[in-house]
């Protein structure tokens, strides 16, 4: 049986027996047609019983490689192919389905957004340090960049978790795991200035370092909004979040010679594989510099 005839028989089955909606049937038909066009571009259109699992995998991999493809589209295409070949297997038009156990290939994770040092400094320079709010915002961002904290770790930071003499902070991360992070001198100085402001109201040992309304910690949403606003004020054309500061912290450490294991411990990653994404960021930055500057590229 040729593929086009097989497609029409399958769509008629969806319409007459399964009573699918016209929209769903149209979607299945388009997905199958996309597969057939892919096969034509690769050579010629095989018969139904000549389609192999490798052909299906190649088609889905090509779909994943399309930058504008929504992952949901690829998943739907895989579902359409499984249903199509399962139907023809039940009708005994093929001896086995090449789509059995077909796994949708996944697009590689995008590299995280990272700020340059100049961009970090530009954002840090925005707050007005003559005000309590300005000191607070500067202290929060200095702490993010100095330690690589997650935003949840920062909002839960209390005074008794800081050791200003040793320049370290004890934080509780994912899975209630405790780790220690380093406080840089600039971050420490900004924190002390914030705590010393006459309007500051959270100096008790077990109180949050960054109190909001009624002494409760600032919310994650408040901090996210603040950082995005400060970045916009600095003219940074990137979507800047607390996690972008964390990404920048890790990438800049590796750029300047830190070893991966140490960065893993500072970030609180359970697996070094999670930390390795930052080596890819560093390599991509090196490639960009090379491509831009090498005279015989």
C-alpha positions in Angstrom: 0.0 0.0 0.0 1.3 3.5 -0.8 1.6 6.0 1.9 -1.0 8.5 0.5 -3.7 5.8 0.3 -2.7 4.6 3.8 -3.1 8.2 5.0 -6.6 8.6 3.5 -7.8 5.2 5.0 -6.5 6.3 8.4 -8.1 9.7 8.3 -11.4 8.2 7.2 -11.2 5.8 10.2 -10.7 8.8 12.6 -13.7 10.5 11.0 -16.2 7.6 10.7 -15.3 5.2 13.5 -13.5 7.4 16.1 -15.6 10.4 15.3 -12.7 12.8 15.9 -13.4 16.5 15.3 -12.5 18.0 11.9 -9.8 20.1 13.5 -8.1 17.0 15.0 -8.3 15.1 11.8 -6.8 18.1 9.9 -4.0 18.2 12.4 -3.2 14.5 12.0 -3.4 14.8 8.3 -0.9 17.7 8.3 1.5 15.9 10.5 1.5 12.8 8.3 1.9 15.0 5.2 4.9 16.7 6.9 6.5 13.2 7.4 5.8 12.3 3.7 7.4 15.5 2.5 10.5 14.8 4.6 10.8 11.4 3.0 10.5 12.9 -0.4 13.3 15.4 0.3 15.5 12.6 1.5 15.0 10.6 -1.7 11.7 9.0 -2.6 8.4 8.1 -0.9 8.5 4.4 0.2 5.6 2.0 0.5 3.9 1.7 3.8 5.6 -1.5 4.7 9.0 0.0 3.8 9.0 2.7 6.4 11.6 2.1 9.1 12.0 3.3 12.7 15.2 5.1 11.6 13.1 7.2 9.1 10.7 8.2 11.8 13.5 9.1 14.2 15.2 11.2 11.5 12.0 13.1 10.8 11.4 13.9 14.5 15.1 14.9 14.9 14.7 17.2 12.0 11.6 18.7 13.6 13.4 19.2 16.9 16.3 21.0 15.0 13.9 23.6 13.6 14.4 26.6 15.9 10.8 27.8 15.6 9.3 24.4 16.4 7.3 24.2 19.6 8.2 21.0 21.6 4.5 20.3 21.7 4.4 20.2 17.9 7.1 17.5 17.8 5.3 15.5 20.5 2.0 15.7 18.5 3.8 14.6 15.4 5.2 11.6 17.2 1.7 10.8 18.5 0.2 11.0 15.0 2.9 8.6 13.7 2.3 6.1 16.5 -1.5 6.2 15.9 -1.1 5.9 12.1 1.2 2.8 12.1 -0.7 1.2 15.0 -3.9 1.5 13.0 -2.3 -0.2 9.9 -0.8 -2.9 12.1 -4.2 -3.7 13.5 -5.6 -3.8 9.9 -2.7 -6.2 9.0 -1.5 -3.8 6.3 2.0 -4.1 7.9 3.6 -7.0 9.9 4.9 -4.7 12.7 4.7 -1.0 13.6 8.0 1.0 13.1 6.6 3.5 15.6 6.5 1.1 18.6 8.4 2.6 21.5 9.1 5.7 19.4 10.6 8.3 21.7 10.4 12.0 20.9 13.9 13.4 20.8 14.5 16.4 23.0 16.0 19.7 22.0 19.2 20.4 24.0 18.7 22.9 26.9 19.4 26.5 25.9 22.4 28.0 27.6 21.6 30.2 30.6 21.6 34.0 30.3 24.7 35.5 31.7 25.6 39.1 32.4 29.0 40.6 31.6 30.9 42.2 34.5 30.1 45.6 33.1 26.4 44.8 33.0 26.6 43.6 36.6 28.3 46.8 37.7 25.8 48.9 35.7 22.9 47.3 37.5 24.5 47.6 40.9 25.1 51.3 40.4 21.4 52.0 39.9 20.0 52.1 43.5 20.2 55.3 45.5 22.3 54.4 48.5 21.0 57.4 50.5 17.7 55.6 51.0 16.9 52.4 52.9 15.3 50.9 49.8 18.3 51.7 47.7 20.7 50.2 50.2 18.4 47.1 50.5 18.3 46.5 46.7 22.0 47.0 46.4 22.7 44.6 49.3 20.4 42.0 47.7 22.1 42.2 44.3 25.6 42.2 45.8 24.7 39.1 47.8 23.4 37.3 44.7 26.5 38.1 42.7 28.9 37.4 45.6 27.4 34.1 46.7 25.4 32.6 43.8 22.4 32.1 46.2 19.0 31.0 44.9 16.3 33.5 45.5 14.5 31.2 47.9 17.8 30.9 49.9 18.1 34.6 50.1 14.6 35.4 51.3 15.1 32.8 54.1 18.4 34.2 55.2 18.4 35.3 58.8 21.0 37.3 60.9 22.1 34.3 62.9 23.1 32.6 59.6 25.7 35.3 58.9 29.3 35.2 60.2 30.7 38.6 59.4 34.0 37.8 61.1 34.6 34.9 58.8 32.9 36.4 55.8 30.6 33.4 55.3 26.9 32.7 55.4 25.1 29.5 56.2 22.2 28.8 53.9 19.6 26.0 53.6 19.2 24.9 50.0 17.2 22.3 48.1 16.4 19.2 50.1 17.1 21.1 53.4 20.8 20.7 52.7 23.0 23.2 54.5 26.1 24.7 52.9 28.3 27.7 53.4 28.9 30.5 50.9 31.5 33.2 50.8 30.7 36.8 51.4 32.9 39.1 49.3 34.2 42.3 51.0 32.0 44.5 48.9 28.9 42.5 49.6 29.7 42.4 53.3 30.3 46.2 53.4 26.9 46.9 51.6 25.1 44.5 54.0 26.5 46.3 57.0 25.6 49.7 55.6 22.0 48.4 55.1 21.8 46.9 58.6 23.1 50.2 60.1 20.5 52.4 58.5 18.4 54.1 61.1 15.1 52.9 59.5 16.2 49.3 59.2 14.0 47.1 61.4 15.3 43.5 61.3 18.4 43.2 63.5 17.2 40.4 65.8 19.3 37.2 65.7 16.5 35.0 64.3 14.9 37.7 62.1 15.1 37.8 58.3 18.0 39.9 56.8 15.6 41.4 54.3 12.3 42.1 56.1 9.2 43.1 54.2 5.7 43.9 55.6 5.2 43.2 59.3 8.7 41.8 59.7 8.2 38.9 57.4 10.8 38.2 54.7 10.5 39.9 51.3 8.6 37.7 48.8 10.3 36.1 45.9 8.1 38.0 43.6 9.1 41.3 45.1 12.8 40.6 44.6 12.3 39.3 41.0 10.4 42.5 40.1 13.0 44.7 41.8 15.9 43.1 39.9 14.1 43.3 36.6 13.3 47.0 37.2 16.8 47.8 38.2 18.2 46.1 35.1 15.8 48.0 32.9 16.9 51.3 34.5 20.5 50.4 33.8 19.6 49.9 30.1 20.3 46.2 30.1 18.6 44.6 27.1 18.2 41.2 28.8 15.5 39.6 31.0 17.4 39.7 34.3 16.3 37.6 37.2 17.9 36.5 40.5 18.9 33.3 38.7 20.7 35.3 36.0 22.9 36.7 38.8 23.5 33.1 40.0 24.4 32.1 36.4 26.8 35.1 36.1 28.4 34.2 39.5 29.2 30.7 38.3 30.3 31.6 34.8 32.6 34.4 36.0 34.2 32.1 38.5 35.0 29.6 35.8 36.1 32.3 33.4 38.7 33.3 36.0 40.1 29.9 36.7 37.8 28.3 39.4 37.6 24.5 39.2 34.2 22.9 38.5 34.0 21.0 41.7 34.4 24.1 43.8 31.8 25.9 41.9 29.5 22.9 42.3 29.9 23.1 46.1 29.3 26.9 46.1 26.1 26.5 44.1 24.8 23.6 46.1 24.4 21.3 43.1 23.8 17.7 44.0 25.4 16.6 40.7 28.5 18.0 39.0 26.6 17.4 35.7 24.3 20.3 36.6 27.2 22.6 37.0 28.8 21.6 33.7 26.3 23.8 31.8 28.5 26.7 32.8 31.5 25.3 31.1 29.4 25.3 27.9 28.7 29.0 28.5 32.3 29.7 28.9 33.2 27.8 25.8 30.6 29.6 23.8 31.9 33.0 25.0 35.4 31.9 24.0 34.2 31.0 20.6 32.5 34.3 20.2 35.7 36.1 21.1 37.7 34.0 18.7 35.3 34.5 15.8 35.3 38.2 16.4 39.0 38.7 16.9 41.1 36.1 15.1 42.5 37.6 11.8 42.3 34.3 9.9 39.0 32.9 11.2 
